[in-house]
Amino acid sequence: MLALSSTAALSFAGPGLAGVSSRAGGAAMVAKSKAIPFLDAPPALDGTMAGDKGFDPLLLSNVVPIQWAREAELKHARICMLAVVGWVTVDLGFTVPYAPQVSSLAAHDAAVDKGVFLGLLIPIALVEVLAGIPKCFQIMNEPDASPGGDYKFDPLGIGASAEMQEKEISNGRLAMLAFSGIVTQAALTQGPFPYTYNGVEDLVPPMQSVQGALSIL
């Protein structure tokens, strides 16, 4: 009886009260972001994609197709995971034949000066033209296209599970931040690994006091 009375009251209340009621109900239904609880959850981030933490404060996922964004993110993540390893190993002394014997920071300019950089640029350009660009067009135009970053190359089956996909994107995001930090530190200090002004002492502060005590002895 009470429910019927409430329904009847709303039906005679006019558009104003009914509109307030519907807006209040709609506001209550809006989910909040898991990453930033005081913001509404981005509609495109529904938790089905690996690495989806609900973090999109600028709502870029409303503008950029989510699979295209994932393709770009995975591409840069994979490159940076390789780049971190390559940058550090070169500065630790690993080199390949005919490569300039310089630090990673100076390698780009040295390779351009010697002309060997073209041997790296051409294969990268071919991979991008023959694989990267067609993949982007596939994602944008084919509803049943494979997900971004999926090139059907996984002979060991490592990326088949959701757990491994989560690990790849998480480590890739870390590598993107790490590579930015490594390059910045290398440019600032002009020094080798670990790219600090005083070597390992800056990473392990207690070593400074230990070395000071040893010098007194």
C-alpha positions as CSV (number, residue, x, y, z in Angstrom):
1,M,0.0,0.0,0.0
2,L,2.8,2.4,0.9
3,A,4.6,1.6,-2.4
4,L,1.5,2.3,-4.4
5,S,1.0,5.6,-2.5
6,S,4.6,6.6,-3.2
7,T,4.3,5.8,-6.9
8,A,1.0,7.8,-7.1
9,A,2.6,10.7,-5.4
10,L,5.5,10.8,-7.8
11,S,3.2,10.5,-10.8
12,F,1.3,13.7,-9.6
13,A,4.4,15.6,-8.4
14,G,5.1,17.0,-11.8
15,P,8.4,16.9,-13.9
16,G,10.4,18.8,-11.3
17,L,10.3,16.3,-8.5
18,A,10.4,13.4,-10.8
19,G,13.5,14.8,-12.5
20,V,15.2,15.2,-9.1
21,S,14.4,11.7,-8.2
22,S,15.8,10.2,-11.4
23,R,18.9,12.3,-11.2
24,A,19.5,11.2,-7.6
25,G,19.0,7.6,-8.6
26,G,21.4,8.0,-11.5
27,A,24.1,9.7,-9.3
28,A,23.8,6.8,-6.9
29,M,24.4,4.3,-9.7
30,V,27.7,5.9,-10.9
31,A,30.7,3.8,-9.9
32,K,33.8,5.4,-8.4
33,S,37.3,4.9,-9.7
34,K,39.3,2.3,-7.8
35,A,42.5,4.3,-8.3
36,I,41.0,7.7,-7.4
37,P,38.0,7.1,-5.2
38,F,36.7,10.7,-5.3
39,L,36.4,10.6,-9.2
40,D,33.9,8.7,-11.2
41,A,35.1,5.5,-12.9
42,P,36.1,6.0,-16.6
43,P,33.4,4.2,-18.6
44,A,35.9,2.5,-20.9
45,L,37.8,1.0,-18.1
46,D,35.6,-1.8,-17.0
47,G,38.3,-4.1,-15.5
48,T,38.3,-6.6,-18.2
49,M,41.7,-5.6,-19.6
50,A,45.0,-6.6,-18.0
51,G,46.5,-3.8,-16.0
52,D,43.2,-1.9,-15.7
53,K,43.5,0.0,-12.4
54,G,40.8,2.5,-13.2
55,F,43.3,5.3,-13.4
56,D,42.4,7.8,-16.1
57,P,41.8,11.2,-14.4
58,L,41.9,13.1,-17.7
59,L,39.3,10.6,-19.2
60,L,41.6,10.1,-22.3
61,S,39.9,6.7,-22.7
62,N,36.7,8.6,-23.7
63,V,38.6,10.1,-26.6
64,V,41.2,7.5,-27.7
65,P,40.0,4.0,-28.6
66,I,41.0,1.8,-25.7
67,Q,42.6,-1.0,-27.9
68,W,44.6,1.6,-29.8
69,A,45.9,3.0,-26.4
70,R,46.8,-0.5,-25.3
71,E,48.7,-1.2,-28.5
72,A,50.7,2.0,-27.9
73,E,51.3,1.2,-24.3
74,L,52.4,-2.3,-24.8
75,K,54.7,-1.3,-27.7
76,H,56.5,1.4,-25.5
77,A,56.5,-1.0,-22.5
78,R,58.3,-3.7,-24.4
79,I,60.7,-1.3,-26.0
80,C,61.6,0.2,-22.6
81,M,62.1,-3.2,-20.9
82,L,64.7,-4.0,-23.6
83,A,66.1,-0.5,-23.4
84,V,66.7,-0.6,-19.7
85,V,68.6,-3.9,-20.1
86,G,70.6,-2.7,-23.1
87,W,71.5,0.7,-21.6
88,V,72.8,-0.8,-18.4
89,T,74.7,-3.7,-19.9
90,V,76.5,-1.4,-22.3
91,D,77.6,0.8,-19.5
92,L,78.8,-2.3,-17.6
93,G,81.1,-3.1,-20.4
94,F,79.1,-5.3,-22.9
95,T,79.7,-4.4,-26.5
96,V,79.1,-5.9,-29.9
97,P,81.6,-6.0,-32.8
98,Y,82.0,-2.8,-34.8
99,A,79.9,-0.8,-32.2
100,P,81.4,2.5,-31.0
101,Q,83.2,2.0,-27.7
102,V,81.3,4.7,-25.9
103,S,78.8,5.0,-23.1
104,S,75.1,4.5,-23.7
105,L,74.5,8.2,-23.3
106,A,76.9,9.0,-26.2
107,A,76.0,6.0,-28.3
108,H,73.4,7.7,-30.4
109,D,75.5,10.5,-31.6
110,A,78.5,8.2,-32.1
111,A,76.5,5.8,-34.1
112,V,75.1,8.6,-36.3
113,D,78.6,10.0,-36.9
114,K,80.0,6.6,-37.9
115,G,77.0,5.8,-40.1
116,V,76.2,2.5,-38.4
117,F,72.9,3.9,-37.0
118,L,71.3,3.4,-40.5
119,G,71.7,-0.4,-40.0
120,L,69.4,-0.2,-37.0
121,L,67.0,2.4,-38.4
122,I,66.1,0.4,-41.5
123,P,65.0,-2.8,-39.7
124,I,63.0,-0.9,-37.1
125,A,61.3,1.1,-39.9
126,L,60.4,-2.1,-41.8
127,V,58.9,-3.7,-38.7
128,E,56.9,-0.6,-38.0
129,V,55.6,-0.3,-41.6
130,L,54.9,-4.0,-42.1
131,A,53.5,-4.8,-38.7
132,G,52.9,-1.8,-36.5
133,I,50.8,0.4,-38.8
134,P,48.7,-2.5,-40.2
135,K,47.9,-3.5,-36.6
136,C,46.7,0.0,-35.8
137,F,44.4,0.0,-38.9
138,Q,43.1,-3.5,-37.9
139,I,42.3,-2.4,-34.4
140,M,40.5,0.8,-35.7
141,N,38.5,-0.9,-38.4
142,E,37.8,-4.5,-37.6
143,P,35.5,-5.3,-34.6
144,D,36.8,-8.8,-34.2
145,A,40.5,-7.8,-34.4
146,S,42.9,-9.4,-31.9
147,P,43.7,-7.2,-28.9
148,G,46.3,-4.5,-29.0
149,G,49.8,-5.9,-28.6
150,D,48.8,-9.3,-29.8
151,Y,50.9,-10.2,-32.9
152,K,50.3,-14.0,-32.7
153,F,54.0,-14.5,-31.8
154,D,54.3,-16.4,-28.5
155,P,56.0,-19.7,-29.3
156,L,56.5,-20.5,-25.6
157,G,52.9,-19.6,-24.6
158,I,54.1,-17.2,-21.9
159,G,51.4,-14.6,-22.5
160,A,48.5,-17.0,-22.7
161,S,47.3,-16.5,-19.1
162,A,45.8,-13.4,-17.6
163,E,48.4,-13.5,-14.8
164,M,51.3,-13.2,-17.3
165,Q,49.5,-10.4,-19.2
166,E,49.2,-8.5,-15.9
167,K,52.8,-9.0,-15.2
168,E,53.9,-7.8,-18.6
169,I,52.0,-4.6,-18.5
170,S,53.0,-3.9,-14.9
171,N,56.7,-4.5,-15.5
172,G,56.4,-2.5,-18.8
173,R,55.0,0.5,-17.0
174,L,57.8,0.3,-14.4
175,A,60.4,0.0,-17.3
176,M,59.0,3.2,-18.9
177,L,59.5,5.1,-15.7
178,A,62.9,3.5,-15.1
179,F,64.2,4.3,-18.5
180,S,63.2,7.9,-18.1
181,G,65.0,8.0,-14.8
182,I,68.1,6.3,-16.1
183,V,68.5,8.6,-19.1
184,T,68.0,11.7,-16.9
185,Q,70.5,10.6,-14.3
186,A,73.0,9.6,-16.9
187,A,72.7,13.0,-18.5
188,L,73.0,14.8,-15.2
189,T,75.9,12.9,-13.7
190,Q,77.7,12.0,-16.9
191,G,78.8,8.9,-15.1
192,P,78.5,5.2,-15.5
193,F,76.1,2.8,-13.8
194,P,74.5,3.4,-11.2
195,Y,74.3,6.9,-12.6
196,T,74.8,8.7,-9.3
197,Y,77.4,11.4,-8.5
198,N,79.2,9.2,-6.0
199,G,78.6,5.7,-7.3
200,V,77.1,3.1,-5.0
201,E,77.6,5.4,-1.9
202,D,74.6,7.4,-3.0
203,L,72.4,4.3,-3.1
204,V,73.6,2.9,0.2
205,P,74.2,5.9,2.5
206,P,75.6,3.8,5.5
207,M,78.6,3.0,3.3
208,Q,79.8,6.6,3.5
209,S,80.1,6.3,7.3
210,V,81.8,2.9,7.0
211,Q,84.3,4.2,4.5
212,G,84.9,7.2,6.7
213,A,85.6,5.0,9.7
214,L,88.0,2.8,7.6
215,S,89.9,5.9,6.5
216,I,90.4,7.0,10.1
217,L,91.8,3.5,11.0
